[in-house]
Amino acid sequence: MAKKITIVGAGLAGSLLSVYLAQKGFAVDIYERRGDMRKYDIGGGRSINLALSTRGIYALKEVGLYDEIKKIAIPMYGRMIHSLDGKTQLQPYGKDMSEYINSVSRAELNKKLMDLAEQYPSVKFYFNMRCLGMDFDRGEIYFHNEETLQNTAIRSEIMIATDGATSPVRMEMLKLPRFNFSQVYENYGYKELAIPPDTGGKHKMEINALHIWPRGSYMLIALPNMDGSYTCTLFLAYDKSLGQENSFERLISEDTVKNFFNKNFPDAAALMPGLPKDFFQNPTGSLITIKCYPWCIGGKAALLGDSCHAIVPFFGQGMNAAFEDCTYLNECIDKHNDDWEKIFSEYQQLRKANTDAIADLAQENFIEMRDLVADERFQLKKKIESELFKRFPDRFIPKYSMVTFHRFHYKVALERGHIQEKILNGLSDGISRIDEVNWDKGEKLVEANLEPLDIVQDLTGF
């Protein structure tokens, strides 16, 4: 039995995976390009706060880490929509207060996972080790030590790459025959900003909500932090090539930034004293979708998380999907013992179609968050959706609920979501109030188009 496994990348997925493997008796060496973020400031401005939900919670519970992680998470029960006139409206995420997502700082979560992983003597982290590539035939991984400037070859029988969207290991796989790869950059970037706590260290807005300022072709969001602040993110076109009046290329001075925010997000701007400095100090991040296949090279190497399925952040599932990769890989190890070729093969078969689906769902949800949440017909459809869920709880399950509060396959959520959208369009067409809905027609549409789903077998156990 392989006793030592090498992980390339000590981010969220790599750190969690090391715990899964350590609990199975493996020795795990984790090589990370950056310095140890628990000791050094590795730079900020690129971290969209994370929305921890059912799939991620399930994985954390499996390895006994959830109780610790819960201490740094803030429940968010819905979207708080901020209109241009300053009015707000809370749109609940779930059927009741038992269904919510959790705001978590990426950096704090990563630090906590590394601390918990190091409680296992068999887990060792090696920092400042930049991966240069891998020879799959020889089972060698090549690293450059950023401190000593020395290059090192590491022999590894089993290697798992959790090294992110720009994965050097995946770059090596690109050189192999019949490796399929696609990447799509959005013509939208993002800028991290901040709303500080008030003078008493308290939150300036509702704490238990994800705040959204939807403005058609762009938007601002804000997620609460434990220290009373909010991490804000502006999503905006890079340039005017999309035909948009507003874009990053137009925001070139403090005055243009202040004018843009005062015009489009006046209530948020009033809470952001450091706005111009944050805007120009923090980099503009890019939004990318990556799909590839195969994810594994025999029983020697495999990709996991963003290295094989990076997605845009608009369904809050990037981290959750990566954590779910760990869950499924763990199940495959249990099933196939030490046959790593079978382990990796089944793992990628189980996950490929589903991670493609969540990538598509995330792109669809960007349009919803940016363009639709403030629309009256959209809000009517949400009310109809909620009522259909009450009437047909085993057939009509909201797409958001399937993705966020259950562990149905992402592919199922995508396919059923499209069917359900057609039903909602049919029931909302030509009406303006929910008391005008033809529920007999709704019942016929649901029963004709949606087979029952077994929610019971899908529950996460909490």
Backbone hydrogen bonds, N-H to C=O, Kabsch-Sander energy under -0.5 kcal/mol:
donor,donor_aa,acceptor,acceptor_aa,energy
5,I,27,A,-2.8
6,T,158,I,-2.7
7,I,29,D,-3.0
8,V,160,I,-2.1
9,G,7,I,-0.7
9,G,31,Y,-3.0
15,S,11,G,-2.4
16,L,12,L,-2.2
17,L,13,A,-2.8
18,S,14,G,-1.8
19,V,15,S,-1.0
19,V,16,L,-0.7
20,Y,16,L,-1.9
21,L,17,L,-2.5
22,A,18,S,-2.5
23,Q,19,V,-2.4
24,K,20,Y,-0.5
24,K,21,L,-1.0
25,G,22,A,-1.7
26,F,21,L,-2.1
27,A,3,K,-3.7
28,V,122,S,-2.9
29,D,5,I,-2.1
30,I,28,V,-0.5
30,I,124,K,-3.0
31,Y,7,I,-2.6
31,Y,29,D,-0.5
32,E,30,I,-0.5
32,E,126,Y,-2.9
37,M,35,G,-0.7
39,K,36,D,-2.3
40,Y,36,D,-2.1
42,I,40,Y,-0.8
48,I,46,R,-0.8
50,L,104,V,-2.7
52,L,50,L,-0.7
52,L,102,N,-2.6
54,T,404,T,-1.7
57,I,53,S,-2.9
58,Y,54,T,-2.8
59,A,55,R,-1.7
60,L,56,G,-2.4
61,K,57,I,-2.7
62,E,58,Y,-2.1
63,V,59,A,-1.3
64,G,61,K,-1.3
65,L,60,L,-3.1
66,Y,60,L,-0.9
68,E,65,L,-0.6
69,I,65,L,-2.1
70,K,66,Y,-3.0
71,K,68,E,-0.8
72,I,69,I,-2.0
73,A,70,K,-1.5
74,I,103,S,-1.8
76,M,101,I,-3.5
77,Y,208,N,-2.2
79,R,91,Q,-2.5
80,M,210,L,-2.6
81,I,79,R,-0.8
81,I,89,Q,-3.3
82,H,212,I,-2.9
83,S,81,I,-0.6
83,S,87,K,-2.7
86,G,83,S,-1.9
89,Q,81,I,-1.5
91,Q,79,R,-3.2
91,Q,89,Q,-0.6
93,Y,77,Y,-2.4
94,G,77,Y,-0.5
94,G,99,E,-0.6
99,E,96,D,-1.7
100,Y,98,S,-0.6
101,I,76,M,-2.2
102,N,52,L,-1.9
103,S,74,I,-3.1
104,V,50,L,-2.2
104,V,102,N,-0.5
109,L,105,S,-2.6
110,N,106,R,-2.6
111,K,107,A,-2.5
112,K,108,E,-2.2
113,L,109,L,-2.5
114,M,110,N,-2.2
115,D,111,K,-2.4
116,L,112,K,-2.4
117,A,113,L,-2.4
118,E,114,M,-2.2
119,Q,116,L,-0.9
120,Y,117,A,-1.9
123,V,120,Y,-2.1
124,K,28,V,-2.6
124,K,122,S,-0.5
126,Y,30,I,-2.9
128,N,34,R,-2.5
129,M,32,E,-3.1
130,R,128,N,-0.7
130,R,144,H,-2.6
132,L,142,Y,-3.7
133,G,142,Y,-1.0
135,D,140,E,-2.8
136,F,134,M,-0.7
139,G,135,D,-1.4
140,E,135,D,-1.8
141,I,154,I,-2.6
142,Y,133,G,-2.7
143,F,152,T,-3.0
144,H,130,R,-2.5
145,N,150,Q,-3.2
146,E,128,N,-3.0
146,E,144,H,-0.7
149,L,145,N,-2.2
152,T,143,F,-2.9
154,I,141,I,-3.1
154,I,152,T,-0.5
155,R,153,A,-0.5
156,S,139,G,-3.0
158,I,4,K,-0.5
159,M,300,K,-2.5
160,I,6,T,-2.6
161,A,302,A,-3.1
162,T,8,V,-2.6
162,T,160,I,-0.6
167,S,164,G,-1.7
171,M,167,S,-1.6
172,E,168,P,-1.4
173,M,169,V,-1.7
174,L,170,R,-1.7
175,K,172,E,-1.3
176,L,173,M,-1.9
179,F,176,L,-1.0
180,N,178,R,-0.7
180,N,293,Y,-3.2
182,S,291,K,-2.6
184,V,289,T,-2.4
186,E,287,L,-2.6
189,G,236,L,-2.7
190,Y,285,G,-1.9
191,K,234,L,-1.9
192,E,45,G,-0.7
192,E,283,P,-0.6
193,L,232,C,-3.1
195,I,230,Y,-2.0
198,D,202,K,-2.7
201,G,198,D,-2.4
209,A,207,I,-0.9
210,L,78,G,-2.4
211,H,209,A,-0.7
211,H,222,A,-2.4
212,I,80,M,-2.7
213,W,220,L,-3.2
215,R,218,Y,-2.3
216,G,370,R,-1.6
217,S,215,R,-1.5
219,M,235,F,-1.9
220,L,213,W,-1.2
221,I,233,T,-2.1
222,A,211,H,-2.1
223,L,231,T,-2.2
225,N,229,S,-2.7
228,G,225,N,-1.5
230,Y,195,I,-2.3
231,T,223,L,-2.5
232,C,193,L,-1.9
232,C,230,Y,-0.7
233,T,221,I,-2.4
234,L,191,K,-2.5
235,F,219,M,-2.9
235,F,233,T,-0.5
236,L,189,G,-1.9
236,L,234,L,-0.6
238,Y,187,N,-2.1
242,L,239,D,-0.7
243,G,240,K,-2.1
248,F,237,A,-2.8
249,E,238,Y,-1.7
250,R,247,S,-1.3
251,L,247,S,-0.6
251,L,248,F,-1.2
252,I,250,R,-1.4
257,V,253,S,-2.1
258,K,254,E,-2.7
259,N,255,D,-2.7
260,F,256,T,-2.0
261,F,257,V,-2.4
262,N,258,K,-2.8
263,K,259,N,-1.8
264,N,260,F,-2.1
265,F,261,F,-2.7
269,A,265,F,-2.9
270,A,266,P,-1.6
271,L,268,A,-1.7
272,M,269,A,-1.5
275,L,272,M,-1.7
278,D,274,G,-2.9
279,F,275,L,-2.7
280,F,276,P,-2.0
281,Q,277,K,-2.2
282,N,278,D,-2.4
285,G,190,Y,-3.0
285,G,283,P,-0.7
287,L,188,Y,-0.7
289,T,184,V,-2.2
290,I,310,A,-2.6
291,K,182,S,-2.2
292,C,308,C,-0.7
293,Y,180,N,-2.2
297,I,301,A,-2.4
298,G,296,C,-0.6
300,K,297,I,-2.4
301,A,297,I,-1.2
302,A,159,M,-1.5
303,L,295,W,-2.0
304,L,161,A,-2.1
307,S,304,L,-0.9
308,C,305,G,-2.0
309,H,305,G,-1.6
310,A,306,D,-0.8
316,G,313,P,-1.2
321,A,317,Q,-3.1
322,A,318,G,-1.7
323,F,319,M,-2.8
324,E,320,N,-2.0
325,D,321,A,-1.7
326,C,322,A,-1.5
327,T,323,F,-1.7
328,Y,324,E,-2.5
329,L,325,D,-2.8
330,N,326,C,-2.4
331,E,327,T,-1.8
332,C,328,Y,-2.2
333,I,329,L,-2.1
334,D,330,N,-2.0
335,K,331,E,-1.9
336,H,332,C,-2.4
337,N,333,I,-1.2
339,D,336,H,-2.4
340,W,338,D,-1.4
343,I,339,D,-2.3
344,F,340,W,-2.7
345,S,341,E,-2.0
346,E,342,K,-2.5
347,Y,343,I,-2.1
348,Q,344,F,-2.2
349,Q,345,S,-1.7
350,L,346,E,-2.4
351,R,347,Y,-1.6
352,K,348,Q,-2.5
355,T,351,R,-2.7
356,D,352,K,-2.1
357,A,353,A,-1.6
358,I,354,N,-2.1
359,A,355,T,-1.6
360,D,356,D,-1.7
361,L,357,A,-2.6
362,A,358,I,-2.4
363,Q,359,A,-1.7
364,E,360,D,-2.1
365,N,361,L,-2.3
366,F,362,A,-1.2
367,I,363,Q,-1.0
368,E,364,E,-1.5
369,M,365,N,-2.9
370,R,366,F,-2.6
371,D,367,I,-2.8
372,L,367,I,-0.9
372,L,368,E,-1.3
373,V,368,E,-1.7
375,D,372,L,-2.6
379,Q,375,D,-2.1
380,L,376,E,-2.0
381,K,377,R,-2.7
382,K,378,F,-2.0
383,K,379,Q,-1.6
384,I,380,L,-2.2
385,E,381,K,-2.7
386,S,382,K,-2.2
387,E,383,K,-2.0
388,L,384,I,-2.6
389,F,385,E,-2.0
390,K,386,S,-1.7
391,R,387,E,-2.2
392,F,388,L,-2.8
395,R,392,F,-1.7
396,F,392,F,-2.7
397,I,395,R,-1.0
402,M,398,P,-2.5
403,V,399,K,-2.0
404,T,400,Y,-2.9
405,F,401,S,-2.0
406,H,401,S,-0.7
407,R,458,D,-0.6
408,F,402,M,-0.7
413,A,409,H,-2.0
414,L,410,Y,-2.5
415,E,411,K,-2.4
416,R,412,V,-2.8
417,G,413,A,-2.0
418,H,414,L,-1.6
419,I,415,E,-1.5
420,Q,416,R,-2.9
421,E,417,G,-2.0
422,K,418,H,-1.5
423,I,419,I,-1.7
424,L,420,Q,-2.6
425,N,421,E,-2.4
426,G,422,K,-2.2
427,L,423,I,-2.2
428,S,424,L,-1.8
429,D,425,N,-1.1
431,I,428,S,-1.6
436,E,433,R,-1.6
437,V,434,I,-1.7
439,W,437,V,-1.1
442,G,438,N,-1.8
443,E,439,W,-2.5
444,K,440,D,-1.9
445,L,441,K,-2.4
446,V,442,G,-2.6
447,E,443,E,-2.5
448,A,444,K,-1.9
449,N,445,L,-1.5
450,L,446,V,-2.4
451,E,449,N,-0.5
453,L,394,D,-4.0
455,I,453,L,-1.4
458,D,454,D,-0.6
458,D,455,I,-0.9
459,L,455,I,-1.0
459,L,456,V,-0.9
